[in-house]
Amino acid sequence: MNKSKMLSRLAMMLMLSSGVMGAVHASKADHHEFEATLHAPFAADGADQDRPEARTFKLAFDFPLLEREQDVRWRLELVSPDGVVVQQWQGVQRIAGKPVDVSIAWDGRADGLILTDGVYLARMQAVTGEETVEQSWDISVGRNPAQAMPAFKALPTNTARARPTRQAGLMAQSVAAASSLPYTVYLGNLHSQTNHSDGGGPLGSCTGAQAPQSAALGPADAYQYAMNKGLDFLMASEHNHMYDGSDGTNASADPAAAKALFQSGLAAAANFNSAHANFLGMYGLEWGVINNGGHMNIFNTTELLGWESNSSGQLIADTLTPKNDYASLYTLMRQRGYIGQFNHPESSGQFLVNGTALGYTADGDQAMALCEVLNTSAFSTNTSESETGRSTYEGACNKALEAGYHVAFSSDQDNHCANWGASYTNRTGVLLPTGTPLTTASMIAAIKARRVFATMDKTSQLILTANGHVMGERFTNSGTLNLVANFASSSGKTVSSVKMYEGVPGRNGTVTQLSATASTTITPAVGEHFYYAKITQNDGNILWSAPVWVTQTSGGGTTTPPTATQLIVNGGFESGAASWTATSGVISNDASQAAHAGSYKAWLDGYGSAHTDTLYQTVTIPADATSATLAFWLQVVSDETTTTTAYDTLKVQVRSGANAVLATLATYSNLNKGSTYVQKSFDLSAYKGQTVRIYFEGVEGSTVSTAFLIDDVTLNVQ
C-alpha cells in the first residue's frame, strides 16, 4: 500500500453495549488501605471566654475491607513555631469494618500555661500493622499579624471564564504594580473519575466508589459540570484495571470493548474541547492499585495500559504494563513521552523500586512531573466547596524530592461522586505562557516544565522566583541566591506564616526549613539543591510553590535568566526541505495525512514494504545554556493489528557531525499507533557546547504499512 492510499478509511471504533458487565467482587488485595485524617481547626471558635484558644481536634480512621479487628496506635502532637513539642496526646483505637472518629478537646493551653502567640503545628501519626500515616496542619494561637510580603502584581487568570466578585479589584490594587511574569494562571483539578471506572455517581445516591462502569455520568458530563463550576480544566483519571468492568479481573472481558472504551474517553475530551475553547477536558489513566502498589496518574497516554487477561489469555489493554512494576512503567512512559503524577502518596510501602518506597530511576525522573500534596475526600458529595475531609502528603512528596525526583506539588479532589471540582476551594494552578491557547499540548508542556503550584484557595497565587528564574526551572548559580515567595489574593487574604524549605536531590535525607521570610538571600553550598515556598493564609488555607533546582558552583554560574533561543530552523516544514536533510519524499504536503499544523510535515515510511527513511538537522547547542529541550509532534499511523510486536520502528537520536550515534532518545513503533498527534519532549542539556544532528530514522518491515508523521520540531535553549 502506498502512502497516498494508506489508511484512507479508518476502522470504526468498537462500541460498548449499553448493558453493564456482570458484577464482580472487589479485590481485597488491591483495595486494602488504612486511612487516617486529621481535622485541626485553624482558628478557635472563641466560645469559651476563659479559654479563647480552645478547640477540638478530630482524628478519623478507616480501614475498608478489613477482615478482622485491629488496633490503631495514634499520637497527636502540638509543635511550637520554633519546633518544640509543647503538648502531646496518644492512645489506641480499635477499628473494624467501619470508620471511627477520635475527638480530642484541647483547652488552648499547654500544661495549664497560656501559649505565646504564633502559628503552631498539629501533627498526627497513626500506625496499624506495618502501615503508618502522618498528617499535619497549621493552627493559629493568639494574635498573628499579617506577614510582610513582597510587592507582586498577580498573574492574569483565564479571564474569558473569570466571574466578577465584589472584591475582584483587590488583587491588582493591593500592591504597587511590580513587573510581573509572562504567564497566565489556569486553575483546575487533575484527579477525578467518571463511569469509565468507579466514579460518576449521582449526588443523591453516591456514598463511595461506584461499581465499575455502573454509574450514569461519564467524561463529557464531568467536563460540563467542572466548567460550570468555574474550573479551567479537569482530568478524568480512570482506573486502568477497571476497563474490564470489574474491581478484580473479569475472565469474560472483551479486550476490544475495553480498548474502545478508553478511546471513546479520548474522543469525549477532544470533542468537548473543540466546542469549548476556554476549558480543557483531559482524559487518561490512574494506574496501579493501593495495596503494595500506589496510584499514579498518566496524563497524556494514547493507549490503555494494563496487566489483566481474560480466560483466553488475551490482554485487556493495548500494552502490557506488569502490575506494581513501577521501574518498567517509568521506562515505557519515558519512551512514549508520557508524564505522570504521584497520587496521594505514602512515605512507605508505595511506588517500590528495588524494595525502596518512592525509589528513584532516571526514567522515572523524566516521567513523573507532579506529586499530589493535598487531596479532599474522594467520596465527598459537597458542592459548596466546604469539605472538611482533607489529607496532605507533603512528607511523601518531600521524600520523592530527596530521592531525586523533579516534581512540583499539585492539589486535587479525587472526585468519585458527580461534584467534580466542587467539594473544596483547592486547585492545581498551571502557568501557561501568556497568549498561548489552552490546549492539551500547552498544558502538558507546562506540566513538563513544572510551572505548577498547589493551593487550597482558588483565589490565591504563589509563584516562587530565584534570581529571576521561575519555579520549576533547573539552573546553575554562583554567589548569592535570592528566593522570593510572590503571593497575591483576589479575595483579600493575608499571610499568617511563610516558610522556605531546602533539600538535596538524591541525598535521600530530610527536607528542612530554611527561613520564615518571603524574601530570603543565601549563598548555597557548592552542589545540588532544591528550594520551595509554603504559605499559610489567615484562614488556614495553604499554598505550595513548585521547587527550583539549583546547581551551585564556586564561580562562572549564571544568576540571571538567559534569553530563550530556538535552534531548529523550519521546524514546521512549511518551507519544504530548507535546513533539513531527508530521504526522498519525506517532507510532504500530501493531504491524505494531515500535518499537525500548516500543510507540510515529515512523513517517514508508510510503503508497506521494507524501507528506511531518515531526517536530520544539524544544530550547535551553546556551552553556556542552562537548558536545552527538544520537542516534536508525532503521529503513528499503521495497518498492523498486533499489540505485542514492534515490526516497524522510528528512532529519535542524537548523532555527531560524523553521524555516529551519541544517544537514542526514544524508539517508537507500530505499537504506538493512534489517531492524533502527540507531543514528545527530551532534555538535551548533556550536549551543551556540541554540534550535533537531531536525527530521525524510520525503518519499516515488509507487507504491512506503518507511517511515522513528524511536525513542529523545536529545540529551545536558555
Number of C-alpha atoms within 10 A of each C-alpha: 15 12 19 13 12 20 19 10 7 10 8 7 13 14 13 15 8 6 8 14 16 10 13 14 11 15 13 15 13 16 19 17 17 21 16 24 23 26 20 21 19 22 18 19 12 12 11 12 8 9 15 17 21 20 21 16 17 16 22 17 22 19 21 15 17 17 11 8 11 16 14 22 16 22 17 22 18 22 19 19 16 9 10 12 16 14 15 14 11 13 12 14 16 12 19 17 14 11 13 15 15 14 11 13 11 14 17 19 17 14 10 8 8 14 16 13 14 18 22 24 21 24 19 23 20 25 17 18 10 7 15 19 18 23 21 22 21 24 22 22 22 16 11 14 13 13 16 14 18 16 15 22 20 27 19 16 18 18 12 10 14 12 9 9 9 8 11 16 13 15 22 17 12 16 15 10 12 11 10 12 18 12 17 19 22 23 24 26 26 25 33 30 31 31 26 29 30 26 34 30 28 17 15 9 9 18 14 16 18 22 21 27 23 21 22 14 19 21 30 19 18 26 28 17 18 23 22 11 14 17 26 26 25 28 27 34 27 27 26 26 28 22 30 29 25 25 23 19 22 23 16 13 23 20 19 17 19 25 22 20 20 24 20 19 21 21 16 20 22 19 13 19 20 14 9 14 12 18 26 25 27 27 30 26 28 25 26 26 20 21 17 18 20 24 21 27 28 24 24 22 19 23 19 23 24 22 18 25 20 16 11 9 9 14 21 29 27 22 17 17 19 14 16 22 15 24 19 17 20 22 19 18 21 23 19 22 19 25 24 27 25 27 26 23 28 23 20 17 19 24 27 19 16 12 10 12 22 28 20 22 18 13 17 25 20 24 27 25 26 27 29 27 26 27 24 23 20 21 22 24 24 19 16 11 13 11 16 16 17 16 21 22 22 22 18 23 26 26 26 25 28 23 21 23 26 28 30 30 30 31 30 30 29 26 31 29 32 32 26 33 32 24 26 26 19 29 28 28 28 23 25 24 14 15 9 11 13 19 19 21 16 16 22 20 18 17 24 23 19 24 28 32 29 29 30 23 21 20 18 24 23 28 27 28 24 26 16 16 17 19 26 27 20 19 21 21 25 19 17 13 18 14 23 24 28 21 23 27 22 20 17 15 18 20 22 23 26 21 19 23 17 21 25 21 23 16 14 17 14 14 18 13 14 16 15 17 19 23 20 16 15 11 12 18 13 15 14 17 21 22 23 27 31 22 24 24 23 21 16 22 20 23 30 29 30 29 32 27 23 23 17 23 17 12 11 12 16 18 18 13 15 15 8 13 14 14 20 20 17 17 23 23 25 18 12 18 16 13 15 18 15 19 13 11 13 21 25 20 19 15 10 12 22 16 25 20 13 13 16 24 28 27 26 31 29 32 22 21 17 15 15 18 20 20 23 20 19 20 16 14 24 19 11 15 21 20 21 23 15 19 19 19 22 25 23 25 24 23 19 17 11 11 14 12 11 14 17 27 23 23 17 20 21 22 20 17 13 8 11 12 14 13 11 13 16 16 16 19 23 26 23 21 22 16 13 14 20 21 23 20 22 18 15 17 18 10 17 18 13 14 15 24 22 20 22 23 20 24 22 27 19 13 13 18 25 33 29 29 24 28 25 22 24 19 22 19 22 18
